[in-house]
Amino acid sequence: MSSAFRPTPREQVTVPVFTAHTAETAPAASRSTVEGVRRQFGWLPAPVALMAESPQLLSGFLTANKGFEQTDLSPLEREVVVLAVATTNECHVCVALHTGTLTRLGATTELITALRAGTALPEPRLEALRRFTLAVLDHRGAVPDDELDDFLAAGYQPRHALDVVLGVGTYTISTFANRLTRAPLDPPLSPHAWTPAA
């Protein structure tokens, strides 16, 4: 093709790489999962619609998340882990979605604000959990002894350290997939919109 017929950069149109599926358009192996999530939320979250392109990714994330929800960490503690991962990985969708979860759990405005900002939490035990989660991320699991000792000194058990690893893995899947697919913020989450600090 002659260069005379090639579009200039200004004329080029960006075509989305990833498809936001519905239960009707998703690969067959994703359809029942997509429909189940739609029923649970009352709407189909964009990240799920986009992850549906890979039935294994979608199923893997939801299965890991179900396991994380069954850990010995309380619902509030799990959200601390999720927000630490989501803010570190700069996933605006996860931060917004889980801000809503924190609100439903009755978390204080002070706690939610600190989690979204990535600053020290008002409750020492939760702050120890946040710091440990960040240490798992920062050291790719090889947490120094003193940081593990601080976590255990806050009243957590060795099993909780492994529960954190499960949460980090689960939400690394989610945050990376959301960023790769450029998942947009769904309108129901707009009250909790978040952008990383400059």
ChimeraX attribute file (.defattr): number of C-alpha atoms within 10 A of each C-alpha:
attribute: neighborCount
match mode: 1-to-1
recipient: residues
	/A:1	5
	/A:2	5
	/A:3	7
	/A:4	7
	/A:5	7
	/A:6	10
	/A:7	10
	/A:8	9
	/A:9	7
	/A:10	6
	/A:11	8
	/A:12	9
	/A:13	8
	/A:14	6
	/A:15	6
	/A:16	9
	/A:17	8
	/A:18	15
	/A:19	15
	/A:20	19
	/A:21	21
	/A:22	19
	/A:23	19
	/A:24	12
	/A:25	14
	/A:26	22
	/A:27	15
	/A:28	13
	/A:29	15
	/A:30	25
	/A:31	17
	/A:32	14
	/A:33	19
	/A:34	25
	/A:35	15
	/A:36	13
	/A:37	17
	/A:38	17
	/A:39	11
	/A:40	10
	/A:41	9
	/A:42	9
	/A:43	12
	/A:44	20
	/A:45	22
	/A:46	21
	/A:47	24
	/A:48	24
	/A:49	23
	/A:50	23
	/A:51	26
	/A:52	28
	/A:53	20
	/A:54	14
	/A:55	18
	/A:56	13
	/A:57	16
	/A:58	23
	/A:59	17
	/A:60	14
	/A:61	21
	/A:62	17
	/A:63	13
	/A:64	17
	/A:65	17
	/A:66	12
	/A:67	14
	/A:68	22
	/A:69	16
	/A:70	12
	/A:71	17
	/A:72	13
	/A:73	18
	/A:74	11
	/A:75	15
	/A:76	15
	/A:77	16
	/A:78	19
	/A:79	22
	/A:80	27
	/A:81	26
	/A:82	25
	/A:83	28
	/A:84	27
	/A:85	27
	/A:86	26
	/A:87	21
	/A:88	15
	/A:89	17
	/A:90	19
	/A:91	25
	/A:92	21
	/A:93	28
	/A:94	25
	/A:95	27
	/A:96	24
	/A:97	21
	/A:98	20
	/A:99	24
	/A:100	18
	/A:101	15
	/A:102	20
	/A:103	13
	/A:104	9
	/A:105	12
	/A:106	11
	/A:107	14
	/A:108	11
	/A:109	11
	/A:110	10
	/A:111	19
	/A:112	21
	/A:113	13
	/A:114	14
	/A:115	24
	/A:116	21
	/A:117	17
	/A:118	17
	/A:119	14
	/A:120	15
	/A:121	21
	/A:122	12
	/A:123	9
	/A:124	11
	/A:125	16
	/A:126	19
	/A:127	21
	/A:128	22
	/A:129	26
	/A:130	27
	/A:131	22
	/A:132	24
	/A:133	25
	/A:134	19
	/A:135	17
	/A:136	21
	/A:137	20
	/A:138	12
	/A:139	10
	/A:140	10
	/A:141	14
	/A:142	11
	/A:143	17
	/A:144	11
	/A:145	9
	/A:146	9
	/A:147	15
	/A:148	19
	/A:149	13
	/A:150	15
	/A:151	24
	/A:152	17
	/A:153	12
	/A:154	14
	/A:155	11
	/A:156	17
	/A:157	13
	/A:158	10
	/A:159	12
	/A:160	17
	/A:161	19
	/A:162	13
	/A:163	21
	/A:164	24
	/A:165	20
	/A:166	19
	/A:167	25
	/A:168	23
	/A:169	17
	/A:170	22
	/A:171	25
	/A:172	19
	/A:173	16
	/A:174	25
	/A:175	24
	/A:176	15
	/A:177	20
	/A:178	21
	/A:179	16
	/A:180	12
	/A:181	17
	/A:182	17
	/A:183	22
	/A:184	14
	/A:185	19
	/A:186	16
	/A:187	10
	/A:188	13
	/A:189	18
	/A:190	12
	/A:191	11
	/A:192	17
	/A:193	17
	/A:194	21
	/A:195	14
	/A:196	14
	/A:197	9
	/A:198	3
